[in-house]
Amino acid sequence: MKSTLFSINDIAKALGVSASTVSRALKNHPDISRETREKIQAYAKKVNYRPNALAISLKQQRSYTIGLIIPEIQHHFFSSIISGVEGFAYANGFRVMICQSNEDYTREIINTQALLDHRVDGILVSLGKNTHHFDHFQNLIDHGLPIVFFDRVCEALKTDRLVTDDAEGAKSVTRYMIETGRRNILHLSAPQHLLIGRERCRGYCEALQEHGIAIRENLILQCDNRDEVLRLKDQILSIIPEVDAIFAVNDFTAIAVIQLLQQHGYKIPEQVAVAGFGDDPIASIVQPSLTTVEQKGFEMGREAVHMLIERINNPEETIHPAIKVFPTTLKIRDST
């Protein structure tokens, strides 16, 4: 079906004037008589004329569009990021194109190419957990696009980065469980090639060391989602008699392990205390309610797009990459 969108040329042909006359009339140029301006503007309104954003962006070398790549939209933290990004971006005249990598490296590459093809002015990125190579991001930089990484960041590239104080957050929740009498704490961790995985594991280990508790490798298990909990359930259940607490790298993993333990007759927190990370809304609804670490997704999103717009608006400035760290808050609930 042929597009019914009217162009400047269509309006000019219909009214018997030149395209340049239409263009200037739509901009209220004083060289065009009032009568002609009103005639052209009325016709443009009648046919629902809208400027060609692509043509304007090519002329101005600016699309006023920002790309956003996140691992998964349904995650509360990332949806909070989107809210923060969109609010600040739209208030500053930018639109946002949102892409979901779904934790897939190939899709992440496709996303970066799509955003490049659509001439975005800059890109915000949180890495997929299966990303080990970064040539697709270097390609964006080589094309002159500023990039800001947030949460799951790329340390190999010299770009602005925003992160949660993951180590301190993990340390605070582990320390709390130790101070309430727990000594044998299982850590369900994220992949260690991700900075958040390493930092949360580091915080867990430092809390143990501060209290004179030995770090036991068998009590650190890579398991960071519900599917992994189900896949490793036999291994987890075999470890449980040795532990009195579990610190999971995120809330969904913590809730999945609570449900697993409850199905096998364990009482939470009497026999095993459980804590997560992220403060997803479900953390306060699940029974028992989940002790967790609050992340500031909305604030991180606002600051990330603010940093990106600064880079977009000042392309000639040589500014050293900035790293901004957001503090966390421990939310103590019934699961501990």
Secondary structure, 3 states (H helix, E strand, C coil): CCCCCCCHHHHHHHHCCCHHHHHHHHCCCCCCCHHHHHHHHHHHHHCCCCCCHHHHHHHHCCCCEEEEEECCCCCHHHHHHHHHHHHHHHHCCCEEEEEECCCCHHHHHHHHHHHHHCCCCEEEECCCCCCCCCHHHHHHHHCCCCEEEECCCCCCCCCEEEEECHHHHHHHHHHHHHHCCCCCEEEEECCCCCHHHHHHHHHHHHHHHHCCCCCCHHHEEECCCHHHHHHCHHHHHHHHHHCCEEEECCHHHHHHHHHHHHHCCCCCCCCCEEECCECCHHHHCCCCCCEEEECCHHHHHHHHHHHHHHHHHCCCCCCCCCEEEECCEEECCCCC
